Amino acid sequence: MQKVEINPLCSRVVVNELGLSLRPSDAFFERNICARIIFVRSDGWSLGAPPEFEQVAYEQWPDYWTHFRVFPDFERLPICEYRNKVRKG
């Protein structure tokens, strides 16, 4: 039996380069996509993405993200750390 890896920490998961997002369970079962990074807004809503759609997810609400979480431990980190990482490349 295959272990199902659905992340309950995110509200939606980006599944394509256009920014389409689905519930985590639908992203997994319909597209075989799991979030590896999760951006969280100030209101608590969150958007996850696999590595290939990370930038697409971030660009959805760049001014509203307050923190992010990264696989495997999904530790809560301030969004400024993500922005600094991206700037440094």
Backbone as XML, in Angstrom:
<?xml version="1.0"?>
<chain id="A" units="angstrom">
  <residue number="1" name="MET">
    <atom name="N" x="0.840" y="-1.175" z="0.000"/>
    <atom name="CA" x="0.000" y="0.000" z="0.000"/>
    <atom name="C" x="0.893" y="1.249" z="0.000"/>
  </residue>
  <residue number="2" name="GLN">
    <atom name="N" x="0.564" y="2.198" z="-0.856"/>
    <atom name="CA" x="1.326" y="3.434" z="-0.985"/>
    <atom name="C" x="0.993" y="4.375" z="0.169"/>
  </residue>
  <residue number="3" name="LYS">
    <atom name="N" x="2.043" y="4.975" z="0.767"/>
    <atom name="CA" x="1.835" y="5.959" z="1.816"/>
    <atom name="C" x="1.369" y="7.257" z="1.169"/>
  </residue>
  <residue number="4" name="VAL">
    <atom name="N" x="0.266" y="7.795" z="1.632"/>
    <atom name="CA" x="-0.275" y="9.031" z="1.089"/>
    <atom name="C" x="0.323" y="10.197" z="1.864"/>
  </residue>
  <residue number="5" name="GLU">
    <atom name="N" x="0.871" y="11.157" z="1.132"/>
    <atom name="CA" x="1.534" y="12.304" z="1.741"/>
    <atom name="C" x="0.761" y="13.568" z="1.405"/>
  </residue>
  <residue number="6" name="ILE">
    <atom name="N" x="-0.210" y="13.893" z="2.249"/>
    <atom name="CA" x="-1.019" y="15.096" z="2.053"/>
    <atom name="C" x="-0.726" y="16.030" z="3.212"/>
  </residue>
  <residue number="7" name="ASN">
    <atom name="N" x="-0.363" y="17.250" z="2.903"/>
    <atom name="CA" x="0.022" y="18.174" z="3.948"/>
    <atom name="C" x="-1.180" y="18.965" z="4.445"/>
  </residue>
  <residue number="8" name="PRO">
    <atom name="N" x="-1.579" y="18.757" z="5.696"/>
    <atom name="CA" x="-2.733" y="19.484" z="6.231"/>
    <atom name="C" x="-2.411" y="20.931" z="6.623"/>
  </residue>
  <residue number="9" name="LEU">
    <atom name="N" x="-1.140" y="21.332" z="6.508"/>
    <atom name="CA" x="-0.758" y="22.684" z="6.905"/>
    <atom name="C" x="-1.124" y="23.743" z="5.873"/>
  </residue>
  <residue number="10" name="CYS">
    <atom name="N" x="-1.488" y="23.338" z="4.675"/>
    <atom name="CA" x="-1.800" y="24.354" z="3.661"/>
    <atom name="C" x="-3.255" y="24.265" z="3.217"/>
  </residue>
  <residue number="11" name="SER">
    <atom name="N" x="-3.793" y="25.425" z="2.867"/>
    <atom name="CA" x="-5.175" y="25.518" z="2.412"/>
    <atom name="C" x="-5.310" y="25.019" z="0.980"/>
  </residue>
  <residue number="12" name="ARG">
    <atom name="N" x="-4.339" y="25.394" z="0.146"/>
    <atom name="CA" x="-4.346" y="25.030" z="-1.278"/>
    <atom name="C" x="-2.925" y="24.742" z="-1.719"/>
  </residue>
  <residue number="13" name="VAL">
    <atom name="N" x="-2.803" y="24.062" z="-2.874"/>
    <atom name="CA" x="-1.493" y="23.734" z="-3.452"/>
    <atom name="C" x="-1.496" y="24.156" z="-4.913"/>
  </residue>
  <residue number="14" name="VAL">
    <atom name="N" x="-0.485" y="24.910" z="-5.322"/>
    <atom name="CA" x="-0.343" y="25.317" z="-6.724"/>
    <atom name="C" x="0.020" y="24.080" z="-7.548"/>
  </residue>
  <residue number="15" name="VAL">
    <atom name="N" x="-0.702" y="23.886" z="-8.668"/>
    <atom name="CA" x="-0.494" y="22.685" z="-9.481"/>
    <atom name="C" x="-0.045" y="22.965" z="-10.907"/>
  </residue>
  <residue number="16" name="ASN">
    <atom name="N" x="0.069" y="24.250" z="-11.278"/>
    <atom name="CA" x="0.592" y="24.543" z="-12.615"/>
    <atom name="C" x="1.237" y="25.928" z="-12.654"/>
  </residue>
  <residue number="17" name="GLU">
    <atom name="N" x="1.880" y="26.221" z="-13.773"/>
    <atom name="CA" x="2.626" y="27.480" z="-13.922"/>
    <atom name="C" x="1.724" y="28.706" z="-14.009"/>
  </residue>
  <residue number="18" name="LEU">
    <atom name="N" x="0.427" y="28.505" z="-14.198"/>
    <atom name="CA" x="-0.519" y="29.621" z="-14.250"/>
    <atom name="C" x="-1.055" y="29.989" z="-12.863"/>
  </residue>
  <residue number="19" name="GLY">
    <atom name="N" x="-0.721" y="29.195" z="-11.856"/>
    <atom name="CA" x="-1.150" y="29.488" z="-10.498"/>
    <atom name="C" x="-2.424" y="28.792" z="-10.059"/>
  </residue>
  <residue number="20" name="LEU">
    <atom name="N" x="-2.923" y="27.863" z="-10.881"/>
    <atom name="CA" x="-4.097" y="27.100" z="-10.467"/>
    <atom name="C" x="-3.768" y="26.375" z="-9.177"/>
  </residue>
  <residue number="21" name="SER">
    <atom name="N" x="-4.667" y="26.453" z="-8.210"/>
    <atom name="CA" x="-4.430" y="25.760" z="-6.946"/>
    <atom name="C" x="-5.630" y="24.886" z="-6.594"/>
  </residue>
  <residue number="22" name="LEU">
    <atom name="N" x="-5.329" y="23.781" z="-5.942"/>
    <atom name="CA" x="-6.334" y="22.809" z="-5.529"/>
    <atom name="C" x="-6.173" y="22.516" z="-4.045"/>
  </residue>
  <residue number="23" name="ARG">
    <atom name="N" x="-7.199" y="21.904" z="-3.453"/>
    <atom name="CA" x="-7.052" y="21.415" z="-2.085"/>
    <atom name="C" x="-5.905" y="20.410" z="-2.061"/>
  </residue>
  <residue number="24" name="PRO">
    <atom name="N" x="-5.190" y="20.287" z="-0.946"/>
    <atom name="CA" x="-4.050" y="19.363" z="-0.900"/>
    <atom name="C" x="-4.400" y="17.936" z="-1.316"/>
  </residue>
  <residue number="25" name="SER">
    <atom name="N" x="-5.546" y="17.430" z="-0.895"/>
    <atom name="CA" x="-5.916" y="16.060" z="-1.264"/>
    <atom name="C" x="-6.176" y="15.940" z="-2.766"/>
  </residue>
  <residue number="26" name="ASP">
    <atom name="N" x="-6.806" y="16.945" z="-3.369"/>
    <atom name="CA" x="-7.055" y="16.910" z="-4.814"/>
    <atom name="C" x="-5.752" y="17.047" z="-5.594"/>
  </residue>
  <residue number="27" name="ALA">
    <atom name="N" x="-4.853" y="17.903" z="-5.129"/>
    <atom name="CA" x="-3.560" y="18.055" z="-5.801"/>
    <atom name="C" x="-2.817" y="16.727" z="-5.821"/>
  </residue>
  <residue number="28" name="PHE">
    <atom name="N" x="-2.885" y="16.003" z="-4.715"/>
    <atom name="CA" x="-2.195" y="14.723" z="-4.638"/>
    <atom name="C" x="-2.871" y="13.661" z="-5.498"/>
  </residue>
  <residue number="29" name="PHE">
    <atom name="N" x="-4.168" y="13.463" z="-5.296"/>
    <atom name="CA" x="-4.851" y="12.370" z="-5.981"/>
    <atom name="C" x="-5.091" y="12.627" z="-7.465"/>
  </residue>
  <residue number="30" name="GLU">
    <atom name="N" x="-5.290" y="13.885" z="-7.861"/>
    <atom name="CA" x="-5.544" y="14.193" z="-9.264"/>
    <atom name="C" x="-4.277" y="14.486" z="-10.065"/>
  </residue>
  <residue number="31" name="ARG">
    <atom name="N" x="-3.242" y="15.045" z="-9.404"/>
    <atom name="CA" x="-2.034" y="15.472" z="-10.128"/>
    <atom name="C" x="-0.741" y="14.886" z="-9.570"/>
  </residue>
  <residue number="32" name="ASN">
    <atom name="N" x="-0.839" y="14.134" z="-8.491"/>
    <atom name="CA" x="0.334" y="13.564" z="-7.825"/>
    <atom name="C" x="1.328" y="14.654" z="-7.407"/>
  </residue>
  <residue number="33" name="ILE">
    <atom name="N" x="0.788" y="15.763" z="-6.888"/>
    <atom name="CA" x="1.602" y="16.905" z="-6.473"/>
    <atom name="C" x="1.441" y="17.122" z="-4.972"/>
  </residue>
  <residue number="34" name="CYS">
    <atom name="N" x="2.578" y="17.294" z="-4.294"/>
    <atom name="CA" x="2.604" y="17.578" z="-2.856"/>
    <atom name="C" x="3.367" y="18.872" z="-2.613"/>
  </residue>
  <residue number="35" name="ALA">
    <atom name="N" x="2.927" y="19.617" z="-1.636"/>
    <atom name="CA" x="3.612" y="20.853" z="-1.276"/>
    <atom name="C" x="4.940" y="20.542" z="-0.595"/>
  </residue>
  <residue number="36" name="ARG">
    <atom name="N" x="5.974" y="21.280" z="-0.983"/>
    <atom name="CA" x="7.284" y="21.180" z="-0.334"/>
    <atom name="C" x="7.642" y="22.503" z="0.344"/>
  </residue>
  <residue number="37" name="ILE">
    <atom name="N" x="6.896" y="23.539" z="-0.005"/>
    <atom name="CA" x="7.010" y="24.833" z="0.668"/>
    <atom name="C" x="5.595" y="25.366" z="0.825"/>
  </residue>
  <residue number="38" name="ILE">
    <atom name="N" x="5.369" y="26.050" z="1.944"/>
    <atom name="CA" x="4.047" y="26.610" z="2.227"/>
    <atom name="C" x="4.223" y="28.058" z="2.647"/>
  </residue>
  <residue number="39" name="PHE">
    <atom name="N" x="3.510" y="28.938" z="1.971"/>
    <atom name="CA" x="3.505" y="30.354" z="2.330"/>
    <atom name="C" x="2.221" y="30.632" z="3.103"/>
  </residue>
  <residue number="40" name="VAL">
    <atom name="N" x="2.330" y="31.396" z="4.199"/>
    <atom name="CA" x="1.175" y="31.658" z="5.049"/>
    <atom name="C" x="0.923" y="33.160" z="5.104"/>
  </residue>
  <residue number="41" name="ARG">
    <atom name="N" x="-0.328" y="33.546" z="4.831"/>
    <atom name="CA" x="-0.715" y="34.953" z="4.876"/>
    <atom name="C" x="-1.026" y="35.383" z="6.305"/>
  </residue>
  <residue number="42" name="SER">
    <atom name="N" x="-1.179" y="36.676" z="6.477"/>
    <atom name="CA" x="-1.477" y="37.243" z="7.799"/>
    <atom name="C" x="-2.835" y="36.785" z="8.331"/>
  </residue>
  <residue number="43" name="ASP">
    <atom name="N" x="-3.757" y="36.406" z="7.442"/>
    <atom name="CA" x="-5.073" y="35.940" z="7.893"/>
    <atom name="C" x="-5.109" y="34.439" z="8.158"/>
  </residue>
  <residue number="44" name="GLY">
    <atom name="N" x="-3.968" y="33.760" z="8.003"/>
    <atom name="CA" x="-3.890" y="32.329" z="8.281"/>
    <atom name="C" x="-4.047" y="31.437" z="7.065"/>
  </residue>
  <residue number="45" name="TRP">
    <atom name="N" x="-4.544" y="31.970" z="5.970"/>
    <atom name="CA" x="-4.691" y="31.176" z="4.747"/>
    <atom name="C" x="-3.303" y="30.838" z="4.221"/>
  </residue>
  <residue number="46" name="SER">
    <atom name="N" x="-3.150" y="29.665" z="3.631"/>
    <atom name="CA" x="-1.825" y="29.254" z="3.186"/>
    <atom name="C" x="-1.861" y="28.633" z="1.798"/>
  </residue>
  <residue number="47" name="LEU">
    <atom name="N" x="-0.738" y="28.744" z="1.122"/>
    <atom name="CA" x="-0.601" y="28.233" z="-0.233"/>
    <atom name="C" x="0.702" y="27.451" z="-0.338"/>
  </residue>
  <residue number="48" name="GLY">
    <atom name="N" x="0.567" y="26.187" z="-0.652"/>
    <atom name="CA" x="1.729" y="25.325" z="-0.809"/>
    <atom name="C" x="2.093" y="25.161" z="-2.272"/>
  </residue>
  <residue number="49" name="ALA">
    <atom name="N" x="3.297" y="24.629" z="-2.492"/>
    <atom name="CA" x="3.749" y="24.396" z="-3.867"/>
    <atom name="C" x="4.877" y="23.377" z="-3.881"/>
  </residue>
  <residue number="50" name="PRO">
    <atom name="N" x="4.964" y="22.624" z="-4.978"/>
    <atom name="CA" x="6.152" y="21.807" z="-5.189"/>
    <atom name="C" x="7.268" y="22.739" z="-5.666"/>
  </residue>
  <residue number="51" name="PRO">
    <atom name="N" x="8.511" y="22.289" z="-5.678"/>
    <atom name="CA" x="9.619" y="23.172" z="-6.065"/>
    <atom name="C" x="9.431" y="23.877" z="-7.408"/>
  </residue>
  <residue number="52" name="GLU">
    <atom name="N" x="8.875" y="23.198" z="-8.385"/>
    <atom name="CA" x="8.752" y="23.796" z="-9.717"/>
    <atom name="C" x="7.738" y="24.937" z="-9.784"/>
  </residue>
  <residue number="53" name="PHE">
    <atom name="N" x="6.853" y="25.064" z="-8.793"/>
    <atom name="CA" x="5.871" y="26.146" z="-8.780"/>
    <atom name="C" x="6.022" y="27.054" z="-7.560"/>
  </residue>
  <residue number="54" name="GLU">
    <atom name="N" x="7.166" y="26.977" z="-6.903"/>
    <atom name="CA" x="7.421" y="27.781" z="-5.706"/>
    <atom name="C" x="7.288" y="29.279" z="-5.991"/>
  </residue>
  <residue number="55" name="GLN">
    <atom name="N" x="7.916" y="29.756" z="-7.047"/>
    <atom name="CA" x="7.876" y="31.184" z="-7.364"/>
    <atom name="C" x="6.469" y="31.626" z="-7.756"/>
  </residue>
  <residue number="56" name="VAL">
    <atom name="N" x="5.753" y="30.761" z="-8.457"/>
    <atom name="CA" x="4.368" y="31.055" z="-8.837"/>
    <atom name="C" x="3.524" y="31.257" z="-7.569"/>
  </residue>
  <residue number="57" name="ALA">
    <atom name="N" x="3.715" y="30.387" z="-6.591"/>
    <atom name="CA" x="2.965" y="30.492" z="-5.343"/>
    <atom name="C" x="3.326" y="31.778" z="-4.609"/>
  </residue>
  <residue number="58" name="TYR">
    <atom name="N" x="4.608" y="32.049" z="-4.498"/>
    <atom name="CA" x="5.048" y="33.246" z="-3.776"/>
    <atom name="C" x="4.463" y="34.516" z="-4.400"/>
  </residue>
  <residue number="59" name="GLU">
    <atom name="N" x="4.428" y="34.572" z="-5.709"/>
    <atom name="CA" x="3.967" y="35.765" z="-6.414"/>
    <atom name="C" x="2.462" y="35.998" z="-6.317"/>
  </residue>
  <residue number="60" name="GLN">
    <atom name="N" x="1.706" y="35.050" z="-5.781"/>
    <atom name="CA" x="0.260" y="35.241" z="-5.646"/>
    <atom name="C" x="-0.075" y="36.398" z="-4.706"/>
  </residue>
  <residue number="61" name="TRP">
    <atom name="N" x="0.569" y="36.456" z="-3.550"/>
    <atom name="CA" x="0.318" y="37.511" z="-2.555"/>
    <atom name="C" x="1.621" y="37.894" z="-1.874"/>
  </residue>
  <residue number="62" name="PRO">
    <atom name="N" x="2.610" y="38.395" z="-2.593"/>
    <atom name="CA" x="3.929" y="38.648" z="-1.985"/>
    <atom name="C" x="3.914" y="39.631" z="-0.819"/>
  </residue>
  <residue number="63" name="ASP">
    <atom name="N" x="3.000" y="40.564" z="-0.814"/>
    <atom name="CA" x="2.952" y="41.554" z="0.266"/>
    <atom name="C" x="2.190" y="41.071" z="1.502"/>
  </residue>
  <residue number="64" name="TYR">
    <atom name="N" x="1.541" y="39.919" z="1.394"/>
    <atom name="CA" x="0.705" y="39.435" z="2.493"/>
    <atom name="C" x="1.286" y="38.223" z="3.227"/>
  </residue>
  <residue number="65" name="TRP">
    <atom name="N" x="2.345" y="37.609" z="2.696"/>
    <atom name="CA" x="2.937" y="36.462" z="3.384"/>
    <atom name="C" x="3.611" y="36.933" z="4.660"/>
  </residue>
  <residue number="66" name="THR">
    <atom name="N" x="3.385" y="36.232" z="5.744"/>
    <atom name="CA" x="4.022" y="36.574" z="7.016"/>
    <atom name="C" x="5.099" y="35.559" z="7.392"/>
  </residue>
  <residue number="67" name="HIS">
    <atom name="N" x="4.915" y="34.317" z="6.979"/>
    <atom name="CA" x="5.931" y="33.303" z="7.226"/>
    <atom name="C" x="5.805" y="32.183" z="6.199"/>
  </residue>
  <residue number="68" name="PHE">
    <atom name="N" x="6.725" y="31.244" z="6.262"/>
    <atom name="CA" x="6.715" y="30.117" z="5.353"/>
    <atom name="C" x="7.193" y="28.877" z="6.082"/>
  </residue>
  <residue number="69" name="ARG">
    <atom name="N" x="6.930" y="27.729" z="5.486"/>
    <atom name="CA" x="7.338" y="26.431" z="6.031"/>
    <atom name="C" x="7.935" y="25.615" z="4.892"/>
  </residue>
  <residue number="70" name="VAL">
    <atom name="N" x="8.979" y="24.837" z="5.201"/>
    <atom name="CA" x="9.659" y="24.058" z="4.171"/>
    <atom name="C" x="9.733" y="22.591" z="4.593"/>
  </residue>
  <residue number="71" name="PHE">
    <atom name="N" x="9.484" y="21.700" z="3.650"/>
    <atom name="CA" x="9.608" y="20.259" z="3.853"/>
    <atom name="C" x="11.050" y="19.939" z="4.219"/>
  </residue>
  <residue number="72" name="PRO">
    <atom name="N" x="11.369" y="19.039" z="5.105"/>
    <atom name="CA" x="10.498" y="18.004" z="5.657"/>
    <atom name="C" x="9.857" y="18.343" z="7.006"/>
  </residue>
  <residue number="73" name="ASP">
    <atom name="N" x="10.417" y="19.291" z="7.755"/>
    <atom name="CA" x="9.878" y="19.524" z="9.100"/>
    <atom name="C" x="8.794" y="20.601" z="9.141"/>
  </residue>
  <residue number="74" name="PHE">
    <atom name="N" x="8.692" y="21.417" z="8.111"/>
    <atom name="CA" x="7.692" y="22.482" z="8.020"/>
    <atom name="C" x="7.725" y="23.418" z="9.224"/>
  </residue>
  <residue number="75" name="GLU">
    <atom name="N" x="8.947" y="23.674" z="9.708"/>
    <atom name="CA" x="9.132" y="24.629" z="10.800"/>
    <atom name="C" x="8.677" y="26.015" z="10.330"/>
  </residue>
  <residue number="76" name="ARG">
    <atom name="N" x="8.015" y="26.739" z="11.187"/>
    <atom name="CA" x="7.528" y="28.086" z="10.862"/>
    <atom name="C" x="8.712" y="29.057" z="10.855"/>
  </residue>
  <residue number="77" name="LEU">
    <atom name="N" x="8.926" y="29.722" z="9.725"/>
    <atom name="CA" x="10.029" y="30.668" z="9.560"/>
    <atom name="C" x="9.486" y="32.011" z="9.089"/>
  </residue>
  <residue number="78" name="PRO">
    <atom name="N" x="10.093" y="33.116" z="9.504"/>
    <atom name="CA" x="9.618" y="34.429" z="9.054"/>
    <atom name="C" x="9.864" y="34.613" z="7.555"/>
  </residue>
  <residue number="79" name="ILE">
    <atom name="N" x="8.955" y="35.273" z="6.892"/>
    <atom name="CA" x="9.048" y="35.448" z="5.441"/>
    <atom name="C" x="10.293" y="36.226" z="5.033"/>
  </residue>
  <residue number="80" name="CYS">
    <atom name="N" x="10.825" y="37.053" z="5.910"/>
    <atom name="CA" x="12.042" y="37.793" z="5.570"/>
    <atom name="C" x="13.203" y="36.841" z="5.282"/>
  </residue>
  <residue number="81" name="GLU">
    <atom name="N" x="13.243" y="35.690" z="5.931"/>
    <atom name="CA" x="14.291" y="34.711" z="5.646"/>
    <atom name="C" x="14.168" y="34.170" z="4.221"/>
  </residue>
  <residue number="82" name="TYR">
    <atom name="N" x="12.951" y="33.958" z="3.778"/>
    <atom name="CA" x="12.723" y="33.488" z="2.403"/>
    <atom name="C" x="13.155" y="34.557" z="1.420"/>
  </residue>
  <residue number="83" name="ARG">
    <atom name="N" x="12.737" y="35.786" z="1.650"/>
    <atom name="CA" x="13.078" y="36.884" z="0.744"/>
    <atom name="C" x="14.586" y="37.084" z="0.672"/>
  </residue>
  <residue number="84" name="ASN">
    <atom name="N" x="15.280" y="36.984" z="1.789"/>
    <atom name="CA" x="16.744" y="37.110" z="1.798"/>
    <atom name="C" x="17.383" y="35.978" z="1.010"/>
  </residue>
  <residue number="85" name="LYS">
    <atom name="N" x="16.871" y="34.768" z="1.160"/>
    <atom name="CA" x="17.391" y="33.609" z="0.433"/>
    <atom name="C" x="17.238" y="33.791" z="-1.070"/>
  </residue>
  <residue number="86" name="VAL">
    <atom name="N" x="16.082" y="34.276" z="-1.490"/>
    <atom name="CA" x="15.795" y="34.465" z="-2.922"/>
    <atom name="C" x="16.702" y="35.546" z="-3.497"/>
  </residue>
  <residue number="87" name="ARG">
    <atom name="N" x="16.891" y="36.626" z="-2.773"/>
    <atom name="CA" x="17.759" y="37.722" z="-3.247"/>
    <atom name="C" x="19.207" y="37.260" z="-3.434"/>
  </residue>
  <residue number="88" name="LYS">
    <atom name="N" x="19.665" y="36.408" z="-2.517"/>
    <atom name="CA" x="21.045" y="35.924" z="-2.580"/>
    <atom name="C" x="21.224" y="34.864" z="-3.660"/>
  </residue>
  <residue number="89" name="GLY">
    <atom name="N" x="20.112" y="34.256" z="-4.071"/>
    <atom name="CA" x="20.155" y="33.243" z="-5.121"/>
    <atom name="C" x="20.628" y="31.963" z="-4.613"/>
  </residue>
</chain>
